């Protein structure tokens, strides 16, 4: 019975690990686009909104990865 549990959990763990870079990239890219939009809409100099939003996107992406890895290790 424990062999069945390992087979069920195995592909899901690998699938989660494989999709992590794409999730990170999409999150960071969307925050970057939002920052560009803010800069254009409000005429912010030095693209500071873009830089801040991109850094927030990186932070959120890292948080998601840490949370997912922690969840994988629990199982």
C-alpha positions, 0 to 999 in steps of 0.5 A: 500500500505504501508503494501506491502512495509513493507512485501517487505523490511522485509525479505531482512533486515533479510537476510542481518543481517543473512549473515553478520557474514558469510561475515565477516568471509570469508573476515577475513579468506581470508586476513589471508590466504593472509598474510600467503602466503606473510610470506611464499613467502618472509620469513617474520619473526614473521608472521608480514604480516599475523598479518597486513593482518588479522587486515586489514581484520577485519577493512574491515569487520567492515566497510562492516557491518557498511555500510550495517547497515547504508543502512538498516536504510536508508530504 
